Amino acid sequence: MTAPTPVTLLTGFLGAGKTTLLARLLAWPALRDTAVLINEFGEVGLDHLLVAPLVGEVALLRGGCVCCSIRGDLKAALVDLHDRRRRGLVPPFRRVVLETTGLADPGPAVATLVADPMLRHAFAPGAVVTVVDAVNGARTLDTSAEAVRQVAAADRLVLSKTDLAPADAAAALVARLAGLNPLASCLPLTLADVPEAALLTDDPRTRAAEAARWLCAAVPDAPHGAVRAVLIESGPVDWTRFGLWLGMLLNRHGDRILRLKGLVAVAGVATPVVVQGVQHLIHPPRHLDAWPDGAARTRLMLIARDVDPALLRRSYAAFTGLPGAGTGAPAAGAGAGLPAPAGAPPGAASADR
Amino acid sequence: MCGLCGAFGAPAHWSDGIGARRPPQAERQARAALANRVLGLYGLRLSGWADRYTLAGRTGRTAVVDHLGGLWPAAERLSGRLCDPLDPDTIAAVEATGALAAPEAPAPGGAREGT
């Protein structure tokens, strides 16, 4: 059975430069085996790359990539693409890049990939790449909840048009983006820069490095309006307790959890488990081969709107039986003395700070 | 598919499979027993049934739950209450009883496996 094809989400507000970025990236030989999903032909700037129409909503791009228009239904477009590949009607591809509309909340697209029983065997959610315009980005974040969601959901941020923005404004925007989403890398680009192909790929060899960056990510002190990053840290956790708590939390507050990402130390399991999700959805958890910094500790970052960090940590502590702690006000329930779950190694709570 | 109850295999949930140290049925039983410590706050009880769960309220209303992802929406429907882990009263109740910290032991008659 072949591995599911990763689907990278390329998102960003209207005019941020998504298509310009995509057109430049598709020139890399390393991205030739890419299928691109766009909303409509003719609306975007890929037309100059079109080589020949195939059938229906599918066209060939220069360099060998396949380009498909979605026409409103992402699931149908992906099923159609998968079917064409299986029947040999399109060149084989190893990844899909989905360019969302500028106004799109990435959550539903991720939900489609994670939850749809037909799709999840053929496709897997890849990185979320969000393009932010250095000239207009700050104003857009002030006025658009969707833009905030796009930034919060990102694994990789691209700051476009940095040569057109004053240096201090670009620096202030970078700081603001880091405050809103401390987990994402941020790549500044000028009109002349050609970004690396790795921006759109999901290489298993880089996962440990990405996880190491999460572990080191600084947690901003100040919220971004009602949105703030909340860090929960603890020792090894019982997986069933963790699953019950997180499932209950996302059921009731998933619309306010814009992004969740972390390494979980599972009691009785030697290797770290990567957990990440967008809003109500959790990606299938993955094991890493080893702890990036050698120490087994749970470190969970949530980017949430209108959530009290102290209450969140207290809830984590109560449900997992471990004191939960992190940057910001101490959890009211932390240290209340709930015993660690059976099977947790000694010192399970000692990583808390 | 189970030949007696006619239930197809339940789809997987993200919480399945990690850290499992027991056979699937025993794992499901242990999960149900643990979930019941919270569900008891809402007058509900979860039991293993085939490769799924059934959730029952005090009035006898029941719902079939494929996996733990479907647990909390069903719990809210059956109990008519919001199951909110950020509700201070809920947190205090879990803290007071140490509900999720005590050793796991299925209650008599609870968390039975079906066919």
Chai-1 contact restraints between the chains, C-beta under 6 A:
chainA,res_idxA,chainB,res_idxB,connection_type,confidence,min_distance_angstrom,max_distance_angstrom,comment,restraint_id
A,W239,B,I18,contact,1.0,0.0,6.0,A-B,restraint_1
A,W239,B,G19,contact,1.0,0.0,6.0,A-B,restraint_2
A,T240,B,R31,contact,1.0,0.0,6.0,A-B,restraint_3
A,T240,B,L34,contact,1.0,0.0,6.0,A-B,restraint_4
A,R241,B,L100,contact,1.0,0.0,6.0,A-B,restraint_5
A,G243,B,S15,contact,1.0,0.0,6.0,A-B,restraint_6
A,G243,B,L68,contact,1.0,0.0,6.0,A-B,restraint_7
A,L244,B,A35,contact,1.0,0.0,6.0,A-B,restraint_8
A,W245,B,P85,contact,1.0,0.0,6.0,A-B,restraint_9
A,G247,B,L68,contact,1.0,0.0,6.0,A-B,restraint_10
A,M248,B,W72,contact,1.0,0.0,6.0,A-B,restraint_11
A,M248,B,C83,contact,1.0,0.0,6.0,A-B,restraint_12
A,M248,B,P85,contact,1.0,0.0,6.0,A-B,restraint_13
A,L249,B,P85,contact,1.0,0.0,6.0,A-B,restraint_14
A,N251,B,W72,contact,1.0,0.0,6.0,A-B,restraint_15
A,R252,B,D84,contact,1.0,0.0,6.0,A-B,restraint_16
A,V266,B,G19,contact,1.0,0.0,6.0,A-B,restraint_17
A,G268,B,G19,contact,1.0,0.0,6.0,A-B,restraint_18
A,V269,B,G19,contact,1.0,0.0,6.0,A-B,restraint_19
A,V273,B,I18,contact,1.0,0.0,6.0,A-B,restraint_20
A,I282,B,W14,contact,1.0,0.0,6.0,A-B,restraint_21
A,P284,B,W14,contact,1.0,0.0,6.0,A-B,restraint_22
A,P285,B,W14,contact,1.0,0.0,6.0,A-B,restraint_23
A,P285,B,I18,contact,1.0,0.0,6.0,A-B,restraint_24
A,L311,B,L86,contact,1.0,0.0,6.0,A-B,restraint_25
A,R314,B,I91,contact,1.0,0.0,6.0,A-B,restraint_26
A,S315,B,P85,contact,1.0,0.0,6.0,A-B,restraint_27
A,S315,B,L86,contact,1.0,0.0,6.0,A-B,restraint_28
A,S315,B,I91,contact,1.0,0.0,6.0,A-B,restraint_29
A,A318,B,I91,contact,1.0,0.0,6.0,A-B,restraint_30
A,A318,B,V94,contact,1.0,0.0,6.0,A-B,restraint_31
A,A318,B,E95,contact,1.0,0.0,6.0,A-B,restraint_32
A,F319,B,L100,contact,1.0,0.0,6.0,A-B,restraint_33
A,G321,B,L100,contact,1.0,0.0,6.0,A-B,restraint_34
A,G321,B,A101,contact,1.0,0.0,6.0,A-B,restraint_35
A,G333,B,E95,contact,1.0,0.0,6.0,A-B,restraint_36
A,A336,B,E95,contact,1.0,0.0,6.0,A-B,restraint_37
A,L338,B,G98,contact,1.0,0.0,6.0,A-B,restraint_38
A,L338,B,A101,contact,1.0,0.0,6.0,A-B,restraint_39
A,P339,B,A101,contact,1.0,0.0,6.0,A-B,restraint_40
A,A342,B,P103,contact,1.0,0.0,6.0,A-B,restraint_41
